[in-house]
Amino acid sequence: MSENTPIIQTIDLKKIYGTGEAQVAALDGISLIIHAGEFVAVVGPSGSGKSTLLNVLACLDRPTEGKYILAGEDVSEYTRRELAIIRGRQLGFIFQSYNLLPRLTALENVMLPMMYQRENRLSIRERKEKAIALLESVGLGNRLHHYPNQLSGGQQQRVAIARALVNDPLLILADEPTGNLDTRSSEEILELMHNLHDRGRTIVMVTHEPDIAHHTERIVYIRDGKLASDRKNGNPVRRSDAALQTILEGVEP
């Protein structure tokens, strides 16, 4: 992939549910380009199609029509097995509900995706060391052996972020990552995402909250399955690096 190749390119993307008079176009001709290193919010009202778009971008679903080109590779008509391989190799996911396995510790949850790597598979020791380093990077070095029910919502989302990064994904996809969090925890998670972006990560985040969207550098607005607007956000909201360090040092027990 050359430097100028978009990470994401969709061409007249459509997703249609139902048949005949019952047809509903969840996506109706979305054409979009996202380059490496961008931090993009996809916003829109309930039922606008933003979650359907995320599912296609996440290789969880295929478009009915149009093309989805991921890092120069047309994945529009890939089989479910081929899409699963793409997800494991190139995508990291952050969910609103965290999706941590309750019977695994924070460390084990972060290690889990590495078990399914087919290429460049690491030893158990290497997987453990990498997972510990990631948990330490999100301020949870002292929570390695805690189970999800022993962690706050914000801490669980930190584990989910570490898990999303463990296979060094090309693209991070976040679905309402602050939706279940209080204001303080939301700010902490957003600052961590800013930090990832500052390090060159490409992030696409779905949200229905305008104040959350304003943390990104670009806002894509979806309405009725169509691209209603696509604009740069000239002054993304963020905290200082000093504030981030305070957050990481002040994780509640």
C-alpha positions as CSV (number, residue, x, y, z in Angstrom):
1,M,0.0,0.0,0.0
2,S,1.4,3.4,-1.0
3,E,1.4,6.4,1.2
4,N,-1.4,8.0,-0.8
5,T,-3.7,4.9,-0.7
6,P,-6.7,5.6,1.5
7,I,-7.3,3.4,4.4
8,I,-11.0,3.5,3.6
9,Q,-12.7,4.1,0.3
10,T,-16.4,3.5,-0.3
11,I,-17.9,3.9,-3.7
12,D,-21.7,4.3,-4.0
13,L,-22.2,2.0,-1.0
14,K,-25.7,0.6,-0.5
15,K,-27.2,-1.7,2.1
16,I,-30.7,-2.7,1.5
17,Y,-32.9,-4.8,3.8
18,G,-36.1,-6.5,2.8
19,T,-37.7,-7.0,-0.6
20,G,-40.3,-5.4,-2.8
21,E,-42.3,-2.7,-1.2
22,A,-40.8,-3.6,2.2
23,Q,-37.3,-2.6,1.0
24,V,-35.4,-0.2,3.3
25,A,-32.1,1.4,2.2
26,A,-30.1,1.6,5.4
27,L,-27.2,3.0,3.2
28,D,-28.1,4.8,0.0
29,G,-25.0,5.6,-2.0
30,I,-22.3,6.5,0.5
31,S,-19.0,7.5,-1.1
32,L,-16.3,8.3,1.4
33,I,-12.5,8.4,1.6
34,I,-10.5,8.3,4.9
35,H,-6.7,8.5,4.9
36,A,-4.2,7.1,7.3
37,G,-3.9,9.0,10.5
38,E,-7.3,10.6,10.5
39,F,-9.6,10.8,13.5
40,V,-13.2,10.8,12.1
41,A,-16.6,10.9,13.8
42,V,-19.6,9.4,12.0
43,V,-22.7,11.1,13.5
44,G,-26.4,11.1,12.8
45,P,-29.8,10.5,14.4
46,S,-31.1,7.1,15.4
47,G,-31.9,5.1,12.3
48,S,-29.7,7.3,10.1
49,G,-27.5,4.4,8.9
50,K,-24.3,5.2,10.9
51,S,-24.2,1.8,12.7
52,T,-24.9,0.0,9.4
53,L,-22.0,1.9,7.8
54,L,-19.7,0.9,10.8
55,N,-20.7,-2.7,10.4
56,V,-19.6,-2.6,6.7
57,L,-16.4,-0.8,7.5
58,A,-15.7,-3.4,10.2
59,C,-16.2,-6.2,7.8
60,L,-19.1,-7.5,9.9
61,D,-21.4,-7.1,6.9
62,R,-21.2,-6.8,3.2
63,P,-22.8,-4.1,1.1
64,T,-25.8,-4.9,-1.2
65,E,-24.3,-2.7,-3.9
66,G,-21.2,-0.6,-4.4
67,K,-17.6,-1.1,-3.3
68,Y,-15.7,-1.1,0.0
69,I,-11.9,-0.8,-0.5
70,L,-9.9,-1.3,2.6
71,A,-6.2,-0.3,2.4
72,G,-6.3,-0.8,-1.4
73,E,-8.1,-4.2,-1.2
74,D,-11.6,-4.5,-2.5
75,V,-13.4,-6.5,0.2
76,S,-16.9,-5.9,-1.0
77,E,-17.6,-9.5,-2.1
78,Y,-15.4,-11.4,0.3
79,T,-16.8,-14.5,2.0
80,R,-17.5,-14.4,5.7
81,R,-14.3,-16.4,6.3
82,E,-12.3,-14.0,4.3
83,L,-13.8,-11.0,6.2
84,A,-13.0,-12.7,9.5
85,I,-9.4,-12.9,8.5
86,I,-9.3,-9.3,7.5
87,R,-10.9,-8.3,10.9
88,G,-8.3,-10.3,12.8
89,R,-5.3,-8.9,10.8
90,Q,-6.2,-5.2,10.2
91,L,-9.0,-4.0,12.5
92,G,-9.3,-3.1,16.2
93,F,-12.7,-2.7,17.8
94,I,-13.9,-0.6,20.8
95,F,-17.6,-1.2,21.7
96,Q,-20.0,0.7,23.9
97,S,-20.7,-2.4,26.0
98,Y,-16.9,-3.3,26.3
99,N,-17.6,-6.9,25.2
100,L,-15.1,-8.3,27.7
101,L,-15.3,-12.0,28.6
102,P,-16.5,-12.1,32.3
103,R,-14.5,-15.2,33.2
104,L,-11.2,-13.8,32.0
105,T,-9.0,-11.3,33.8
106,A,-8.1,-8.0,32.2
107,L,-4.8,-9.6,31.1
108,E,-6.4,-12.6,29.6
109,N,-9.0,-10.5,27.7
110,V,-6.2,-8.5,26.1
111,M,-4.2,-11.6,25.3
112,L,-7.1,-13.4,23.6
113,P,-7.0,-11.9,20.1
114,M,-3.4,-12.9,19.8
115,M,-4.4,-16.6,20.1
116,Y,-6.2,-16.4,16.8
117,Q,-3.3,-14.9,14.8
118,R,-2.3,-17.2,12.0
119,E,0.8,-15.3,11.0
120,N,3.7,-14.2,13.1
121,R,2.2,-15.9,16.1
122,L,3.9,-15.0,19.4
123,S,4.8,-17.4,22.2
124,I,2.7,-17.3,25.4
125,R,5.4,-15.3,27.1
126,E,5.6,-12.8,24.3
127,R,1.8,-12.5,24.3
128,K,1.7,-11.9,28.0
129,E,4.5,-9.3,27.9
130,K,2.7,-7.4,25.1
131,A,-0.6,-7.4,26.9
132,I,0.9,-6.2,30.1
133,A,2.7,-3.4,28.3
134,L,-0.6,-2.3,26.7
135,L,-2.5,-2.4,30.0
136,E,0.2,-0.3,31.6
137,S,0.0,2.2,28.7
138,V,-3.7,2.8,29.5
139,G,-3.1,3.1,33.3
140,L,-4.1,-0.4,34.3
141,G,-0.8,-2.0,35.3
142,N,-2.2,-2.6,38.7
143,R,-5.4,-4.2,37.5
144,L,-3.9,-7.1,35.4
145,H,-5.6,-9.9,37.3
146,H,-8.9,-8.2,38.0
147,Y,-12.1,-9.6,36.4
148,P,-14.5,-7.3,34.5
149,N,-16.9,-7.2,37.4
150,Q,-14.1,-5.9,39.6
151,L,-13.5,-2.9,37.3
152,S,-15.4,0.3,36.8
153,G,-16.9,1.1,33.4
154,G,-14.1,3.4,32.5
155,Q,-11.5,0.8,33.5
156,Q,-13.3,-1.9,31.5
157,Q,-13.2,0.4,28.4
158,R,-9.5,0.9,29.0
159,V,-9.1,-2.9,28.8
160,A,-11.1,-2.9,25.6
161,I,-8.8,-0.2,24.1
162,A,-5.8,-2.3,25.0
163,R,-7.4,-5.3,23.5
164,A,-8.2,-3.4,20.3
165,L,-4.5,-2.5,19.9
166,V,-3.0,-5.8,20.7
167,N,-2.7,-7.0,17.1
168,D,-1.4,-3.6,15.8
169,P,-4.4,-2.9,13.7
170,L,-4.4,-0.7,10.6
171,L,-7.7,0.9,11.6
172,I,-9.5,1.3,15.0
173,L,-13.3,1.4,14.9
174,A,-15.2,2.7,17.9
175,D,-18.9,2.3,18.4
176,E,-20.3,4.8,20.9
177,P,-17.2,4.1,23.1
178,T,-18.4,6.5,25.8
179,G,-22.0,5.6,25.7
180,N,-22.1,3.7,29.0
181,L,-19.7,6.0,30.9
182,D,-20.1,9.0,33.2
183,T,-18.7,12.4,32.2
184,R,-15.3,12.0,33.9
185,S,-14.8,8.5,32.5
186,S,-15.8,9.6,29.1
187,E,-13.2,12.4,29.2
188,E,-10.6,9.9,30.2
189,I,-11.4,7.5,27.3
190,L,-11.5,10.4,24.8
191,E,-8.1,11.6,25.9
192,L,-6.7,8.1,25.5
193,M,-8.1,8.1,22.0
194,H,-6.5,11.5,21.3
195,N,-3.3,10.0,22.5
196,L,-3.6,7.1,20.1
197,H,-4.4,9.5,17.2
198,D,-1.3,11.6,18.1
199,R,0.7,8.4,17.7
200,G,-0.6,8.0,14.1
201,R,-3.5,5.7,14.6
202,T,-6.5,5.9,12.2
203,I,-9.7,6.0,14.2
204,V,-13.3,6.0,13.0
205,M,-15.8,6.6,15.8
206,V,-19.6,6.4,15.6
207,T,-21.5,8.7,18.1
208,H,-24.8,10.5,18.3
209,E,-23.4,13.1,20.7
210,P,-22.2,16.3,19.1
211,D,-19.9,17.1,22.0
212,I,-18.2,13.7,21.6
213,A,-17.9,14.2,17.9
214,H,-16.1,17.5,18.4
215,H,-13.1,15.7,19.9
216,T,-12.3,14.4,16.4
217,E,-10.7,16.3,13.5
218,R,-13.4,15.5,10.9
219,I,-17.1,15.0,11.2
220,V,-19.1,12.9,8.7
221,Y,-22.9,13.4,9.1
222,I,-25.3,10.6,7.9
223,R,-29.0,11.1,7.5
224,D,-31.5,8.7,5.9
225,G,-28.7,6.5,4.7
226,K,-27.0,9.3,2.8
227,L,-23.9,11.4,3.3
228,A,-25.4,14.7,4.4
229,S,-22.1,16.5,5.2
230,D,-18.4,15.9,5.6
231,R,-16.4,18.6,7.1
232,K,-13.1,19.3,9.0
233,N,-13.4,20.1,12.6
234,G,-11.1,23.1,13.0
235,N,-10.6,23.0,16.7
236,P,-10.9,19.5,18.2
237,V,-11.5,19.4,21.9
238,R,-8.8,17.8,24.0
239,R,-6.9,17.9,27.3
240,S,-3.2,18.6,27.7
241,D,-0.7,15.8,28.0
242,A,-0.2,16.9,31.6
243,A,-3.9,16.3,32.3
244,L,-3.6,12.8,30.7
245,Q,-0.7,11.9,33.0
246,T,-2.8,13.1,35.9
247,I,-5.6,10.8,34.8
248,L,-3.4,7.8,34.4
249,E,-1.8,8.3,37.8
250,G,-5.1,8.8,39.5
251,V,-7.0,5.7,38.5
252,E,-9.4,4.9,41.3
253,P,-8.8,1.6,43.1
